[in-house]
Protein backbone atom coordinates (compact mmCIF):
# COMPACT_ATOMS: atom_id res chain seq x y z
CA UNK A 1 0.00 0.00 0.00
CA UNK A 2 1.33 3.42 -0.98
CA UNK A 3 1.54 6.01 1.78
CA UNK A 4 1.26 9.72 1.05
CA UNK A 5 2.25 12.27 3.66
CA UNK A 6 0.68 15.73 3.45
CA UNK A 7 2.36 18.62 5.27
CA UNK A 8 0.90 22.11 5.66
CA UNK A 9 3.06 24.88 7.22
CA UNK A 10 0.19 26.35 9.24
CA UNK A 11 -3.23 25.30 10.54
CA UNK A 12 -5.24 27.97 8.74
CA UNK A 13 -7.89 26.82 6.28
CA UNK A 14 -9.59 29.38 4.07
CA UNK A 15 -10.94 29.83 0.56
CA UNK A 16 -13.79 28.69 -1.69
CA UNK A 17 -14.37 24.99 -2.34
CA UNK A 18 -16.55 23.88 -5.24
CA UNK A 19 -18.09 20.58 -4.25
CA UNK A 20 -18.63 17.93 -6.95
CA UNK A 21 -22.13 17.56 -8.36
CA UNK A 22 -24.43 14.89 -6.97
CA UNK A 23 -24.08 11.65 -8.91
CA UNK A 24 -27.39 10.33 -7.52
CA UNK A 25 -29.38 13.34 -8.74
CA UNK A 26 -27.50 13.44 -12.07
CA UNK A 27 -28.21 9.81 -12.89
CA UNK A 28 -31.91 10.05 -12.02
CA UNK A 29 -32.41 13.19 -14.09
CA UNK A 30 -30.64 11.61 -17.07
CA UNK A 31 -33.08 8.68 -16.94
CA UNK A 32 -36.10 11.00 -16.67
CA UNK A 33 -34.77 13.13 -19.52
CA UNK A 34 -34.47 10.03 -21.70
CA UNK A 35 -38.00 8.89 -20.80
CA UNK A 36 -39.61 12.23 -21.58
CA UNK A 37 -38.25 12.29 -25.16
CA UNK A 38 -37.44 16.00 -24.97
CA UNK A 39 -34.03 17.00 -23.72
CA UNK A 40 -34.04 19.64 -21.01
CA UNK A 41 -30.91 21.39 -19.84
CA UNK A 42 -28.88 19.82 -17.06
CA UNK A 43 -26.30 22.18 -15.62
CA UNK A 44 -23.44 21.09 -13.36
CA UNK A 45 -23.89 17.43 -14.33
CA UNK A 46 -21.72 15.04 -12.34
CA UNK A 47 -18.39 14.03 -13.88
CA UNK A 48 -18.38 10.73 -11.99
CA UNK A 49 -17.52 7.72 -14.15
CA UNK A 50 -20.97 6.16 -13.62
CA UNK A 51 -22.69 9.32 -14.90
CA UNK A 52 -20.37 9.69 -17.90
CA UNK A 53 -21.00 6.05 -18.82
CA UNK A 54 -24.76 6.44 -18.39
CA UNK A 55 -24.75 9.41 -20.79
CA UNK A 56 -22.91 7.34 -23.41
CA UNK A 57 -25.29 4.41 -23.02
CA UNK A 58 -28.39 6.64 -23.25
CA UNK A 59 -27.01 8.24 -26.42
CA UNK A 60 -26.48 4.78 -27.92
CA UNK A 61 -30.01 3.74 -26.92
CA UNK A 62 -31.44 6.85 -28.57
CA UNK A 63 -29.46 6.23 -31.75
CA UNK A 64 -30.40 2.54 -32.07
CA UNK A 65 -33.97 2.39 -30.67
CA UNK A 66 -36.18 0.17 -32.82
CA UNK A 67 -33.26 -1.70 -34.39
CA UNK A 68 -34.04 -5.26 -35.48
CA UNK A 69 -30.66 -6.44 -34.25
CA UNK A 70 -29.96 -6.85 -30.56
CA UNK A 71 -27.92 -3.92 -29.24
CA UNK A 72 -25.41 -4.70 -26.50
CA UNK A 73 -25.01 -2.20 -23.68
CA UNK A 74 -22.10 -2.74 -21.30
CA UNK A 75 -22.55 -1.13 -17.88
CA UNK A 76 -19.11 -2.26 -16.72
CA UNK A 77 -19.10 -1.96 -12.88
CA UNK A 78 -21.85 0.69 -12.68
CA UNK A 79 -24.60 -1.03 -10.68
CA UNK A 80 -26.99 1.95 -10.65
CA UNK A 81 -26.68 2.29 -14.43
CA UNK A 82 -27.64 -1.34 -14.97
CA UNK A 83 -30.59 -1.19 -12.56
CA UNK A 84 -31.99 2.05 -13.95
CA UNK A 85 -31.55 0.89 -17.56
CA UNK A 86 -33.28 -2.45 -16.90
CA UNK A 87 -36.60 -0.64 -16.40
CA UNK A 88 -35.96 2.01 -19.05
CA UNK A 89 -35.18 -0.57 -21.75
CA UNK A 90 -38.31 -2.53 -20.86
CA UNK A 91 -40.36 0.33 -22.33
CA UNK A 92 -37.95 1.27 -25.15
CA UNK A 93 -38.61 -0.26 -28.60
CA UNK A 94 -35.85 -2.65 -29.66
CA UNK A 95 -33.93 -5.70 -28.50
CA UNK A 96 -31.29 -5.02 -25.89
CA UNK A 97 -28.57 -7.06 -24.26
CA UNK A 98 -27.74 -5.45 -20.93
CA UNK A 99 -24.49 -6.67 -19.45
CA UNK A 100 -21.51 -5.65 -17.36
CA UNK A 101 -18.21 -6.77 -15.90
CA UNK A 102 -17.64 -10.25 -14.44
CA UNK A 103 -18.31 -8.77 -11.01
CA UNK A 104 -21.55 -7.22 -12.22
CA UNK A 105 -22.72 -10.59 -13.45
CA UNK A 106 -22.58 -11.78 -9.83
CA UNK A 107 -24.89 -9.01 -8.57
CA UNK A 108 -28.55 -10.09 -8.37
CA UNK A 109 -31.29 -8.28 -10.29
CA UNK A 110 -33.98 -10.93 -9.93
CA UNK A 111 -36.35 -8.90 -7.73
CA UNK A 112 -36.36 -6.02 -10.21
CA UNK A 113 -36.79 -8.31 -13.22
CA UNK A 114 -39.66 -10.22 -11.63
CA UNK A 115 -41.44 -6.97 -10.73
CA UNK A 116 -41.10 -5.76 -14.32
CA UNK A 117 -42.37 -9.08 -15.63
CA UNK A 118 -45.51 -8.61 -13.53
CA UNK A 119 -46.01 -5.40 -15.50
CA UNK A 120 -45.66 -7.28 -18.80
CA UNK A 121 -41.95 -6.84 -19.49
CA UNK A 122 -40.17 -9.28 -21.81
CA UNK A 123 -36.86 -10.07 -20.10
CA UNK A 124 -34.74 -13.21 -20.35
CA UNK A 125 -31.62 -14.24 -18.48
CA UNK A 126 -28.72 -15.02 -20.80
CA UNK A 127 -26.65 -16.62 -18.03
CA UNK A 128 -27.51 -17.54 -14.47
CA UNK A 129 -31.13 -16.97 -13.48
CA UNK A 130 -31.49 -13.79 -11.42
CA UNK A 131 -28.28 -12.19 -12.72
CA UNK A 132 -27.06 -10.21 -15.74
CA UNK A 133 -26.64 -10.36 -18.68
CA UNK A 134 -30.27 -9.74 -19.68
CA UNK A 135 -32.07 -9.83 -23.01
CA UNK A 136 -34.79 -7.18 -22.94
CA UNK A 137 -37.43 -6.65 -25.62
CA UNK A 138 -38.94 -3.19 -25.22
CA UNK A 139 -42.73 -2.95 -25.20
CA UNK A 140 -45.63 -1.10 -23.62
CA UNK A 141 -46.14 -2.17 -20.01
CA UNK A 142 -49.36 -2.25 -18.03
CA UNK A 143 -50.27 -0.62 -14.75
CA UNK A 144 -50.42 -2.61 -11.55
CA UNK A 145 -50.18 -2.52 -7.79
CA UNK A 146 -47.01 -4.37 -6.80
CA UNK A 147 -45.76 -5.69 -3.50
CA UNK A 148 -42.04 -5.00 -3.31
CA UNK A 149 -39.48 -6.02 -0.72
CA UNK A 150 -38.39 -2.72 0.85
CA UNK A 151 -35.17 -4.35 2.04
CA UNK A 152 -33.76 -4.69 -1.49
CA UNK A 153 -31.67 -2.01 -3.12
CA UNK A 154 -33.36 1.41 -3.22
CA UNK A 155 -32.14 1.59 -6.82
CA UNK A 156 -34.54 -1.25 -7.74
CA UNK A 157 -37.44 0.76 -6.35
CA UNK A 158 -36.24 4.01 -7.93
CA UNK A 159 -35.93 2.25 -11.29
CA UNK A 160 -39.59 1.18 -11.16
CA UNK A 161 -40.76 4.60 -9.96
CA UNK A 162 -38.99 6.56 -12.69
CA UNK A 163 -40.53 4.39 -15.42
CA UNK A 164 -44.01 4.41 -13.84
CA UNK A 165 -45.37 7.56 -15.59
CA UNK A 166 -45.31 5.64 -18.89
CA UNK A 167 -47.77 3.01 -17.60
CA UNK A 168 -51.41 3.67 -18.68
CA UNK A 169 -52.67 4.16 -15.12
CA UNK A 170 -49.40 4.73 -13.31
CA UNK A 171 -48.02 2.46 -10.61
CA UNK A 172 -48.56 1.76 -6.93
CA UNK A 173 -45.84 0.09 -4.87
CA UNK A 174 -46.53 -1.52 -1.51
CA UNK A 175 -43.20 -1.70 0.31
CA UNK A 176 -42.93 -4.71 2.56
CA UNK A 177 -40.48 -4.98 5.46
CA UNK A 178 -37.89 -2.53 6.73
CA UNK A 179 -36.95 0.10 4.17
CA UNK A 180 -33.27 0.55 3.26
CA UNK A 181 -31.73 3.78 1.95
CA UNK A 182 -35.07 5.57 2.30
CA UNK A 183 -33.59 9.06 1.62
CA UNK A 184 -32.69 7.94 -1.91
CA UNK A 185 -36.25 6.74 -2.50
CA UNK A 186 -37.51 10.11 -1.20
CA UNK A 187 -35.08 11.82 -3.60
CA UNK A 188 -36.57 9.90 -6.54
CA UNK A 189 -40.14 10.75 -5.54
CA UNK A 190 -39.31 14.45 -5.21
CA UNK A 191 -37.48 14.56 -8.54
CA UNK A 192 -40.45 12.92 -10.28
CA UNK A 193 -42.64 15.69 -8.88
CA UNK A 194 -40.08 18.34 -9.89
CA UNK A 195 -40.26 16.97 -13.44
CA UNK A 196 -44.01 17.47 -13.69
CA UNK A 197 -45.43 14.06 -12.75
CA UNK A 198 -47.49 13.48 -9.60
CA UNK A 199 -45.88 11.10 -7.11
CA UNK A 200 -46.73 10.56 -3.46
CA UNK A 201 -45.16 8.49 -0.70
CA UNK A 202 -46.85 7.74 2.59
CA UNK A 203 -46.01 5.12 5.19
CA UNK A 204 -45.03 2.05 3.13
CA UNK A 205 -46.85 2.93 -0.07
CA UNK A 206 -45.77 4.95 -3.13
CA UNK A 207 -48.07 6.09 -5.90
CA UNK A 208 -46.89 7.52 -9.24
CA UNK A 209 -49.54 8.78 -11.66
CA UNK A 210 -49.52 8.38 -15.42
CA UNK A 211 -48.02 11.45 -17.05
CA UNK A 212 -45.30 12.99 -19.17
CA UNK A 213 -42.08 14.35 -17.74
CA UNK A 214 -41.84 18.07 -18.45
CA UNK A 215 -39.15 20.40 -17.21
CA UNK A 216 -37.39 23.58 -18.29
CA UNK A 217 -34.04 22.59 -16.82
CA UNK A 218 -31.99 21.94 -13.71
CA UNK A 219 -28.71 22.98 -12.23
CA UNK A 220 -27.70 19.95 -10.21
CA UNK A 221 -26.72 20.63 -6.65
CA UNK A 222 -23.54 19.34 -5.01
CA UNK A 223 -22.97 16.01 -3.38
CA UNK A 224 -23.14 17.36 0.15
CA UNK A 225 -21.67 14.16 1.57
CA UNK A 226 -18.39 15.38 0.03
CA UNK A 227 -18.51 18.27 2.53
CA UNK A 228 -17.69 15.84 5.34
CA UNK A 229 -14.03 15.77 4.30
CA UNK A 230 -13.82 19.54 4.61
CA UNK A 231 -15.55 19.46 7.98
CA UNK A 232 -12.84 17.06 9.17
CA UNK A 233 -10.15 19.43 7.90
CA UNK A 234 -11.88 22.35 9.66
CA UNK A 235 -11.95 20.41 12.92
CA UNK A 236 -8.16 19.99 12.74
CA UNK A 237 -7.51 23.65 11.92
CA UNK A 238 -6.77 26.48 14.32
CA UNK A 239 -8.61 28.97 12.12
CA UNK A 240 -11.19 28.23 9.46
CA UNK A 241 -12.93 30.57 7.03
CA UNK A 242 -14.17 28.98 3.83
CA UNK A 243 -17.24 28.56 1.65
CA UNK A 244 -18.57 25.23 0.43
CA UNK A 245 -20.53 25.96 -2.72
CA UNK A 246 -21.24 24.96 -6.28
CA UNK A 247 -20.70 26.90 -9.50
CA UNK A 248 -23.36 28.34 -11.72
CA UNK A 249 -26.74 29.92 -11.24
CA UNK A 250 -29.69 27.62 -10.74
CA UNK A 251 -32.07 27.21 -13.65
CA UNK A 252 -34.44 25.16 -11.53
CA UNK A 253 -33.92 24.08 -7.96
CA UNK A 254 -33.39 20.34 -7.69
CA UNK A 255 -34.12 18.37 -4.54
CA UNK A 256 -32.05 19.57 -1.62
CA UNK A 257 -30.53 16.94 0.62
CA UNK A 258 -29.76 19.84 2.93
CA UNK A 259 -31.86 22.98 3.17
CA UNK A 260 -29.11 25.34 1.98
CA UNK A 261 -27.18 25.64 -1.27
CA UNK A 262 -24.01 27.10 0.25
CA UNK A 263 -22.50 26.62 3.68
CA UNK A 264 -20.02 28.93 5.35
CA UNK A 265 -17.58 27.28 7.74
CA UNK A 266 -16.04 29.10 10.70
CA UNK A 267 -14.80 26.10 12.59
CA UNK A 268 -18.38 24.86 13.08
C-alpha positions as CSV (number, residue, x, y, z in Angstrom):
1,X,0.0,0.0,0.0
2,X,1.3,3.4,-1.0
3,X,1.5,6.0,1.8
4,X,1.3,9.7,1.0
5,X,2.3,12.3,3.7
6,X,0.7,15.7,3.5
7,X,2.4,18.6,5.3
8,X,0.9,22.1,5.7
9,X,3.1,24.9,7.2
10,X,0.2,26.3,9.2
11,X,-3.2,25.3,10.5
12,X,-5.2,28.0,8.7
13,X,-7.9,26.8,6.3
14,X,-9.6,29.4,4.1
15,X,-10.9,29.8,0.6
16,X,-13.8,28.7,-1.7
17,X,-14.4,25.0,-2.3
18,X,-16.6,23.9,-5.2
19,X,-18.1,20.6,-4.3
20,X,-18.6,17.9,-7.0
21,X,-22.1,17.6,-8.4
22,X,-24.4,14.9,-7.0
23,X,-24.1,11.6,-8.9
24,X,-27.4,10.3,-7.5
25,X,-29.4,13.3,-8.7
26,X,-27.5,13.4,-12.1
27,X,-28.2,9.8,-12.9
28,X,-31.9,10.1,-12.0
29,X,-32.4,13.2,-14.1
30,X,-30.6,11.6,-17.1
31,X,-33.1,8.7,-16.9
32,X,-36.1,11.0,-16.7
33,X,-34.8,13.1,-19.5
34,X,-34.5,10.0,-21.7
35,X,-38.0,8.9,-20.8
36,X,-39.6,12.2,-21.6
37,X,-38.3,12.3,-25.2
38,X,-37.4,16.0,-25.0
39,X,-34.0,17.0,-23.7
40,X,-34.0,19.6,-21.0
41,X,-30.9,21.4,-19.8
42,X,-28.9,19.8,-17.1
43,X,-26.3,22.2,-15.6
44,X,-23.4,21.1,-13.4
45,X,-23.9,17.4,-14.3
46,X,-21.7,15.0,-12.3
47,X,-18.4,14.0,-13.9
48,X,-18.4,10.7,-12.0
49,X,-17.5,7.7,-14.2
50,X,-21.0,6.2,-13.6
51,X,-22.7,9.3,-14.9
52,X,-20.4,9.7,-17.9
53,X,-21.0,6.0,-18.8
54,X,-24.8,6.4,-18.4
55,X,-24.7,9.4,-20.8
56,X,-22.9,7.3,-23.4
57,X,-25.3,4.4,-23.0
58,X,-28.4,6.6,-23.3
59,X,-27.0,8.2,-26.4
60,X,-26.5,4.8,-27.9
61,X,-30.0,3.7,-26.9
62,X,-31.4,6.9,-28.6
63,X,-29.5,6.2,-31.8
64,X,-30.4,2.5,-32.1
65,X,-34.0,2.4,-30.7
66,X,-36.2,0.2,-32.8
67,X,-33.3,-1.7,-34.4
68,X,-34.0,-5.3,-35.5
69,X,-30.7,-6.4,-34.3
70,X,-30.0,-6.8,-30.6
71,X,-27.9,-3.9,-29.2
72,X,-25.4,-4.7,-26.5
73,X,-25.0,-2.2,-23.7
74,X,-22.1,-2.7,-21.3
75,X,-22.6,-1.1,-17.9
76,X,-19.1,-2.3,-16.7
77,X,-19.1,-2.0,-12.9
78,X,-21.9,0.7,-12.7
79,X,-24.6,-1.0,-10.7
80,X,-27.0,1.9,-10.7
81,X,-26.7,2.3,-14.4
82,X,-27.6,-1.3,-15.0
83,X,-30.6,-1.2,-12.6
84,X,-32.0,2.1,-13.9
85,X,-31.6,0.9,-17.6
86,X,-33.3,-2.4,-16.9
87,X,-36.6,-0.6,-16.4
88,X,-36.0,2.0,-19.1
89,X,-35.2,-0.6,-21.7
90,X,-38.3,-2.5,-20.9
91,X,-40.4,0.3,-22.3
92,X,-37.9,1.3,-25.1
93,X,-38.6,-0.3,-28.6
94,X,-35.9,-2.6,-29.7
95,X,-33.9,-5.7,-28.5
96,X,-31.3,-5.0,-25.9
97,X,-28.6,-7.1,-24.3
98,X,-27.7,-5.4,-20.9
99,X,-24.5,-6.7,-19.5
100,X,-21.5,-5.6,-17.4
101,X,-18.2,-6.8,-15.9
102,X,-17.6,-10.2,-14.4
103,X,-18.3,-8.8,-11.0
104,X,-21.5,-7.2,-12.2
105,X,-22.7,-10.6,-13.5
106,X,-22.6,-11.8,-9.8
107,X,-24.9,-9.0,-8.6
108,X,-28.6,-10.1,-8.4
109,X,-31.3,-8.3,-10.3
110,X,-34.0,-10.9,-9.9
111,X,-36.3,-8.9,-7.7
112,X,-36.4,-6.0,-10.2
113,X,-36.8,-8.3,-13.2
114,X,-39.7,-10.2,-11.6
115,X,-41.4,-7.0,-10.7
116,X,-41.1,-5.8,-14.3
117,X,-42.4,-9.1,-15.6
118,X,-45.5,-8.6,-13.5
119,X,-46.0,-5.4,-15.5
120,X,-45.7,-7.3,-18.8
121,X,-41.9,-6.8,-19.5
122,X,-40.2,-9.3,-21.8
123,X,-36.9,-10.1,-20.1
124,X,-34.7,-13.2,-20.4
125,X,-31.6,-14.2,-18.5
126,X,-28.7,-15.0,-20.8
127,X,-26.6,-16.6,-18.0
128,X,-27.5,-17.5,-14.5
129,X,-31.1,-17.0,-13.5
130,X,-31.5,-13.8,-11.4
131,X,-28.3,-12.2,-12.7
132,X,-27.1,-10.2,-15.7
133,X,-26.6,-10.4,-18.7
134,X,-30.3,-9.7,-19.7
135,X,-32.1,-9.8,-23.0
136,X,-34.8,-7.2,-22.9
137,X,-37.4,-6.7,-25.6
138,X,-38.9,-3.2,-25.2
139,X,-42.7,-2.9,-25.2
140,X,-45.6,-1.1,-23.6
141,X,-46.1,-2.2,-20.0
142,X,-49.4,-2.3,-18.0
143,X,-50.3,-0.6,-14.8
144,X,-50.4,-2.6,-11.5
145,X,-50.2,-2.5,-7.8
146,X,-47.0,-4.4,-6.8
147,X,-45.8,-5.7,-3.5
148,X,-42.0,-5.0,-3.3
149,X,-39.5,-6.0,-0.7
150,X,-38.4,-2.7,0.9
151,X,-35.2,-4.4,2.0
152,X,-33.8,-4.7,-1.5
153,X,-31.7,-2.0,-3.1
154,X,-33.4,1.4,-3.2
155,X,-32.1,1.6,-6.8
156,X,-34.5,-1.2,-7.7
157,X,-37.4,0.8,-6.3
158,X,-36.2,4.0,-7.9
159,X,-35.9,2.2,-11.3
160,X,-39.6,1.2,-11.2
161,X,-40.8,4.6,-10.0
162,X,-39.0,6.6,-12.7
163,X,-40.5,4.4,-15.4
164,X,-44.0,4.4,-13.8
165,X,-45.4,7.6,-15.6
166,X,-45.3,5.6,-18.9
167,X,-47.8,3.0,-17.6
168,X,-51.4,3.7,-18.7
169,X,-52.7,4.2,-15.1
170,X,-49.4,4.7,-13.3
171,X,-48.0,2.5,-10.6
172,X,-48.6,1.8,-6.9
173,X,-45.8,0.1,-4.9
174,X,-46.5,-1.5,-1.5
175,X,-43.2,-1.7,0.3
176,X,-42.9,-4.7,2.6
177,X,-40.5,-5.0,5.5
178,X,-37.9,-2.5,6.7
179,X,-37.0,0.1,4.2
180,X,-33.3,0.6,3.3
181,X,-31.7,3.8,2.0
182,X,-35.1,5.6,2.3
183,X,-33.6,9.1,1.6
184,X,-32.7,7.9,-1.9
185,X,-36.3,6.7,-2.5
186,X,-37.5,10.1,-1.2
187,X,-35.1,11.8,-3.6
188,X,-36.6,9.9,-6.5
189,X,-40.1,10.8,-5.5
190,X,-39.3,14.4,-5.2
191,X,-37.5,14.6,-8.5
192,X,-40.4,12.9,-10.3
193,X,-42.6,15.7,-8.9
194,X,-40.1,18.3,-9.9
195,X,-40.3,17.0,-13.4
196,X,-44.0,17.5,-13.7
197,X,-45.4,14.1,-12.8
198,X,-47.5,13.5,-9.6
199,X,-45.9,11.1,-7.1
200,X,-46.7,10.6,-3.5
201,X,-45.2,8.5,-0.7
202,X,-46.8,7.7,2.6
203,X,-46.0,5.1,5.2
204,X,-45.0,2.0,3.1
205,X,-46.9,2.9,-0.1
206,X,-45.8,5.0,-3.1
207,X,-48.1,6.1,-5.9
208,X,-46.9,7.5,-9.2
209,X,-49.5,8.8,-11.7
210,X,-49.5,8.4,-15.4
211,X,-48.0,11.5,-17.0
212,X,-45.3,13.0,-19.2
213,X,-42.1,14.4,-17.7
214,X,-41.8,18.1,-18.4
215,X,-39.1,20.4,-17.2
216,X,-37.4,23.6,-18.3
217,X,-34.0,22.6,-16.8
218,X,-32.0,21.9,-13.7
219,X,-28.7,23.0,-12.2
220,X,-27.7,20.0,-10.2
221,X,-26.7,20.6,-6.6
222,X,-23.5,19.3,-5.0
223,X,-23.0,16.0,-3.4
224,X,-23.1,17.4,0.1
225,X,-21.7,14.2,1.6
226,X,-18.4,15.4,0.0
227,X,-18.5,18.3,2.5
228,X,-17.7,15.8,5.3
229,X,-14.0,15.8,4.3
230,X,-13.8,19.5,4.6
231,X,-15.5,19.5,8.0
232,X,-12.8,17.1,9.2
233,X,-10.2,19.4,7.9
234,X,-11.9,22.3,9.7
235,X,-12.0,20.4,12.9
236,X,-8.2,20.0,12.7
237,X,-7.5,23.6,11.9
238,X,-6.8,26.5,14.3
239,X,-8.6,29.0,12.1
240,X,-11.2,28.2,9.5
241,X,-12.9,30.6,7.0
242,X,-14.2,29.0,3.8
243,X,-17.2,28.6,1.7
244,X,-18.6,25.2,0.4
245,X,-20.5,26.0,-2.7
246,X,-21.2,25.0,-6.3
247,X,-20.7,26.9,-9.5
248,X,-23.4,28.3,-11.7
249,X,-26.7,29.9,-11.2
250,X,-29.7,27.6,-10.7
251,X,-32.1,27.2,-13.7
252,X,-34.4,25.2,-11.5
253,X,-33.9,24.1,-8.0
254,X,-33.4,20.3,-7.7
255,X,-34.1,18.4,-4.5
256,X,-32.1,19.6,-1.6
257,X,-30.5,16.9,0.6
258,X,-29.8,19.8,2.9
259,X,-31.9,23.0,3.2
260,X,-29.1,25.3,2.0
261,X,-27.2,25.6,-1.3
262,X,-24.0,27.1,0.2
263,X,-22.5,26.6,3.7
264,X,-20.0,28.9,5.4
265,X,-17.6,27.3,7.7
266,X,-16.0,29.1,10.7
267,X,-14.8,26.1,12.6
268,X,-18.4,24.9,13.1
